[in-house]
């Protein structure tokens, strides 16, 4: 029903029509750079977004979250991971970023002792499966021992748990001597799924900080899945 109003002369005039203009819509500009990514015991955060590990379909939700950001824009994505996060979870987040197009990933983790607290780590596809068969592979075991062998497979040398975790000094005492027989620049590393990420990170950090230094190794590849000690390792593309 329309409404009318009367002026002083008694003439009816239509009432003003209600305004149909809508409130202004706030446009949120897409981020121009990839923010730092943080992995805690509770979940993953980037920018203003947080994703809990308890979220339904976490893997798909993580992929959708990363799509909101220009992961390929910076030359290097910063990924900070707490030491107590399980290696399986840390690896999942790392590869979600790599698969989404991250060019390079600098991983930051509180180190053991004087090992470095940041390390540029690359995915398997960055080096490919054509690297030298003599390339070293190392893995931290569930009992906190550590083992190493060659990519081509062969005897895996194992070292028991030390005072503060894997006995990396004992491992390097042998591995460093053998390294002179191989000119591979790549070091492959991982840890069994239930091992804290900090121990896995320390394996690569101990190679980076070795004294005397390894002559050739300068690229660190986090393996997507657990290798089998002593078995050949095939890298994905």
Helices and strands as residue ranges (DSSP letters): E 4-6, E 12-14, E 37-39, E 43-46, E 49-52, H 58-67, E 77-81, H 87-99, E 105-108, E 118-122, G 124-126, E 136-140, E 146-150, E 157-159, H 168-178, G 179-181, E 186-191, H 197-208, E 219-222
